[in-house]
């Protein structure tokens, strides 16, 4: 269940409330009782940090385009230039071997 931040526009009282997404928003302030208790827009409660989050992690095919980290750090160049790893249990089929060309004659042919 998400935690919602509320603020009373009348008295300025703030409160975080654990509610279901389907619950109706609160309207009455628990501090002053005024019907001015409004849900606030807040940032997400989690962050994806580190250099391991790339566009190619959860998508098949495509190139190895790295998403710049949100923390301001730089992604390792070796990871950005490499292909994504094959999923466990799957191996790429071996390429078919091309037939070897016929050897060229090494000298003049002898007539018998």
Backbone as CSV, one residue per row, in Angstrom:
resi,resn,N_x,N_y,N_z,CA_x,CA_y,CA_z,C_x,C_y,C_z
1,UNK,0.844,-1.181,0.000,0.000,0.000,0.000,0.883,1.236,0.000
2,UNK,0.541,2.205,-0.812,1.333,3.433,-0.869,1.073,4.357,0.319
3,UNK,2.047,5.205,0.571,1.930,6.228,1.608,1.711,7.558,0.901
4,UNK,0.629,8.244,1.258,0.304,9.528,0.656,0.566,10.652,1.644
5,UNK,1.077,11.769,1.131,1.326,12.946,1.954,0.126,13.884,1.810
6,UNK,-0.394,14.354,2.942,-1.517,15.301,2.962,-1.079,16.582,3.655
7,UNK,-1.705,17.692,3.264,-1.443,18.981,3.904,-2.749,19.761,3.969
8,UNK,-2.996,20.350,5.125,-4.183,21.183,5.305,-3.891,22.581,4.760
9,UNK,-4.735,23.053,3.865,-4.555,24.387,3.298,-4.994,25.472,4.265
10,UNK,-5.692,25.096,5.322,-6.166,26.063,6.302,-5.131,26.321,7.398
11,UNK,-4.675,25.249,8.069,-3.755,25.424,9.201,-2.315,25.009,8.893
12,UNK,-2.064,24.342,7.750,-0.717,23.943,7.374,-0.267,22.611,7.955
13,UNK,-1.149,21.904,8.655,-0.816,20.603,9.238,-0.504,19.602,8.123
14,UNK,0.587,18.821,8.299,0.946,17.802,7.316,0.910,16.430,7.972
15,UNK,0.596,15.410,7.171,0.524,14.058,7.686,0.715,13.074,6.536
16,UNK,1.451,11.987,6.796,1.605,10.894,5.845,0.621,9.799,6.231
17,UNK,-0.144,9.307,5.253,-1.199,8.337,5.521,-1.006,7.112,4.626
18,UNK,-1.044,5.927,5.246,-0.978,4.666,4.520,-2.386,4.313,4.053
19,UNK,-2.596,4.311,2.717,-3.924,4.057,2.155,-3.823,3.130,0.962
20,UNK,-4.918,2.432,0.674,-5.021,1.675,-0.563,-5.201,2.660,-1.706
21,UNK,-4.829,2.239,-2.902,-5.012,3.110,-4.064,-6.495,3.338,-4.346
22,UNK,-7.328,2.385,-3.964,-8.763,2.494,-4.229,-9.504,3.303,-3.160
23,UNK,-8.834,3.625,-2.031,-9.486,4.418,-0.978,-9.723,5.850,-1.442
24,UNK,-10.818,6.434,-0.975,-11.117,7.836,-1.283,-10.124,8.733,-0.543
25,UNK,-9.722,9.847,-1.160,-8.800,10.760,-0.483,-9.445,11.388,0.756
26,UNK,-8.610,11.661,1.757,-9.104,12.311,2.976,-9.406,13.774,2.672
27,UNK,-10.402,14.329,3.351,-10.762,15.727,3.110,-10.750,16.569,4.376
28,UNK,-11.017,15.970,5.535,-11.085,16.734,6.787,-9.750,16.656,7.522
29,UNK,-9.237,17.820,7.924,-7.968,17.911,8.639,-8.130,17.351,10.055
30,UNK,-7.235,16.435,10.485,-7.343,15.893,11.840,-6.935,16.915,12.915
31,UNK,-6.237,17.982,12.540,-5.776,19.001,13.484,-6.857,20.053,13.760
32,UNK,-7.364,20.680,12.685,-8.319,21.779,12.871,-9.744,21.416,12.467
33,UNK,-9.945,20.299,11.745,-11.278,19.860,11.348,-11.807,20.522,10.083
34,UNK,-11.041,21.421,9.482,-11.489,22.104,8.259,-11.468,21.127,7.083
35,UNK,-12.400,21.297,6.145,-12.433,20.410,4.964,-11.417,20.853,3.899
36,UNK,-10.169,21.122,4.320,-9.135,21.619,3.411,-7.909,20.708,3.393
37,UNK,-8.078,19.431,3.703,-6.983,18.463,3.740,-6.783,17.943,2.321
38,UNK,-5.668,18.264,1.690,-5.425,17.923,0.286,-4.231,16.986,0.146
39,UNK,-4.354,16.060,-0.799,-3.263,15.133,-1.106,-2.190,15.902,-1.871
40,UNK,-0.923,15.687,-1.477,0.198,16.368,-2.112,0.838,15.485,-3.177
41,UNK,1.435,16.101,-4.168,2.189,15.394,-5.191,3.623,15.276,-4.687
42,UNK,4.102,14.050,-4.519,5.441,13.833,-3.979,6.256,12.961,-4.923
43,UNK,7.555,12.894,-4.678,8.465,12.073,-5.487,8.255,10.596,-5.173
44,UNK,8.707,9.752,-6.080,8.600,8.305,-5.874,9.418,7.892,-4.658
45,UNK,9.000,6.819,-4.011,9.660,6.362,-2.793,10.830,5.431,-3.024
46,UNK,11.306,5.270,-4.279,12.460,4.423,-4.540,13.270,5.027,-5.666
47,UNK,14.516,4.649,-5.726,15.405,5.120,-6.780,16.211,3.944,-7.310
48,UNK,16.470,3.947,-8.599,17.326,2.937,-9.205,18.712,3.555,-9.297
49,UNK,19.635,3.089,-8.453,20.980,3.663,-8.408,22.003,2.667,-8.914
50,UNK,23.121,3.192,-9.335,24.222,2.342,-9.750,24.363,2.313,-11.255
51,UNK,25.418,1.675,-11.704,25.716,1.650,-13.133,25.125,0.425,-13.826
52,UNK,24.326,-0.373,-13.140,23.813,-1.605,-13.725,22.466,-1.496,-14.394
53,UNK,21.871,-0.322,-14.500,20.536,-0.190,-15.090,20.666,0.365,-16.500
54,UNK,20.423,-0.496,-17.484,20.552,-0.107,-18.874,19.265,-0.421,-19.625
55,UNK,19.079,0.247,-20.740,17.897,0.044,-21.574,17.814,-1.400,-22.037
56,UNK,18.951,-2.028,-22.301,18.973,-3.377,-22.861,18.760,-4.471,-21.823
57,UNK,18.688,-4.133,-20.547,18.539,-5.157,-19.517,17.235,-5.939,-19.612
58,UNK,16.161,-5.329,-20.016,14.853,-5.986,-20.003,14.190,-5.988,-21.364
59,UNK,14.971,-5.834,-22.407,14.399,-5.778,-23.739,15.255,-6.629,-24.662
60,UNK,14.620,-7.411,-25.500,15.360,-8.262,-26.415,15.793,-7.494,-27.646
61,UNK,16.917,-7.898,-28.231,17.402,-7.308,-29.467,17.915,-5.901,-29.280
62,UNK,18.113,-5.219,-30.391,18.560,-3.836,-30.331,20.036,-3.728,-30.013
63,UNK,20.501,-2.508,-29.977,21.908,-2.245,-29.678,22.146,-2.179,-28.192
64,UNK,23.345,-1.845,-27.844,23.732,-1.775,-26.431,23.797,-0.320,-25.994
65,UNK,22.707,0.399,-26.121,22.656,1.798,-25.733,22.501,1.893,-24.227
66,UNK,23.403,2.591,-23.595,23.354,2.730,-22.137,22.542,3.956,-21.766
67,UNK,21.777,3.864,-20.704,21.035,4.992,-20.167,21.944,5.692,-19.178
68,UNK,22.126,7.009,-19.295,22.999,7.684,-18.345,22.450,7.559,-16.936
69,UNK,23.306,7.277,-15.947,22.837,7.149,-14.568,22.262,8.459,-14.063
70,UNK,21.206,8.382,-13.259,20.556,9.571,-12.730,21.379,10.233,-11.642
71,UNK,22.340,9.517,-11.048,23.115,10.054,-9.939,24.224,10.993,-10.397
72,UNK,24.406,11.180,-11.713,25.429,12.086,-12.201,26.748,11.378,-12.460
73,UNK,26.866,10.106,-12.103,28.087,9.349,-12.355,28.146,8.938,-13.800
74,UNK,29.264,8.371,-14.181,29.410,7.949,-15.556,29.362,6.432,-15.644
75,UNK,28.745,5.928,-16.708,28.691,4.491,-16.927,30.045,4.033,-17.441
76,UNK,30.493,2.848,-17.072,31.762,2.336,-17.583,31.701,2.197,-19.094
77,UNK,32.748,2.645,-19.796,32.768,2.606,-21.258,32.739,1.182,-21.778
78,UNK,33.377,0.261,-21.081,33.417,-1.132,-21.539,32.020,-1.732,-21.558
79,UNK,31.172,-1.365,-20.626,29.817,-1.906,-20.570,28.963,-1.289,-21.666
80,UNK,29.135,0.006,-21.936,28.316,0.689,-22.931,28.609,0.176,-24.341
81,UNK,29.846,-0.288,-24.584,30.209,-0.739,-25.915,29.989,-2.232,-26.116
82,UNK,29.673,-2.967,-25.089,29.525,-4.416,-25.213,28.094,-4.795,-25.556
83,UNK,27.947,-6.026,-26.055,26.619,-6.548,-26.350,25.997,-7.055,-25.060
84,UNK,24.668,-7.065,-24.954,24.034,-7.608,-23.754,24.290,-9.109,-23.655
85,UNK,24.383,-9.601,-22.448,24.652,-11.019,-22.210,23.451,-11.862,-22.621
86,UNK,23.735,-13.083,-23.057,22.669,-14.019,-23.410,21.978,-14.474,-22.130
87,UNK,20.673,-14.657,-22.143,19.973,-15.172,-20.963,20.471,-16.565,-20.607
88,UNK,20.425,-16.905,-19.332,20.881,-18.209,-18.865,20.053,-19.311,-19.507
89,UNK,20.721,-20.371,-19.919,20.012,-21.507,-20.487,19.849,-21.417,-21.991
90,UNK,20.154,-20.283,-22.588,20.028,-20.135,-24.033,21.422,-19.914,-24.607
91,UNK,21.719,-20.615,-25.670,22.987,-20.409,-26.350,22.703,-20.095,-27.795
92,UNK,23.563,-19.286,-28.372,23.394,-18.918,-29.773,23.786,-20.103,-30.639
93,UNK,23.056,-20.362,-31.731,23.425,-21.475,-32.605,24.771,-21.189,-33.264
94,UNK,25.561,-22.251,-33.458,26.868,-22.101,-34.096,26.653,-21.787,-35.569
95,UNK,27.460,-20.871,-36.113,27.296,-20.550,-37.529,27.677,-21.757,-38.395
96,UNK,26.999,-21.917,-39.517,27.277,-23.043,-40.407,28.657,-22.861,-41.022
97,UNK,29.434,-23.945,-41.070,30.781,-23.885,-41.639,30.679,-23.798,-43.160
98,UNK,31.426,-22.883,-43.739,31.436,-22.732,-45.192,32.330,-23.816,-45.781
99,UNK,31.960,-24.366,-46.919,32.812,-25.396,-47.518,34.148,-24.788,-47.932
100,UNK,35.207,-25.566,-47.763,36.545,-25.096,-48.119,36.668,-25.043,-49.632
101,UNK,37.357,-24.012,-50.152,37.521,-23.937,-51.612,38.457,-25.046,-52.103
102,UNK,38.287,-25.446,-53.350,39.136,-26.496,-53.954,40.562,-25.960,-54.065
103,UNK,41.575,-26.817,-53.778,42.952,-26.325,-53.878,43.306,-26.021,-55.323
104,UNK,44.080,-24.981,-55.500,44.520,-24.582,-56.839,45.658,-25.492,-57.287
105,UNK,45.742,-25.774,-58.574,46.842,-26.626,-59.060,48.182,-25.947,-58.760
106,UNK,49.172,-26.747,-58.358,50.451,-26.193,-57.965,51.460,-26.112,-59.108
107,UNK,51.199,-26.730,-60.179,52.153,-26.677,-61.289,51.485,-27.077,-62.590
108,UNK,52.297,-27.179,-63.681,51.699,-27.578,-64.949,51.234,-29.026,-64.881
109,UNK,50.131,-29.299,-65.504,49.587,-30.651,-65.524,50.399,-31.529,-66.460
110,UNK,50.696,-32.750,-66.071,51.476,-33.674,-66.906,50.514,-34.514,-67.719
111,UNK,50.835,-34.688,-69.007,49.999,-35.512,-69.849,50.545,-36.937,-69.839
112,UNK,49.760,-37.887,-69.768,50.234,-39.253,-69.790,49.827,-39.955,-71.050
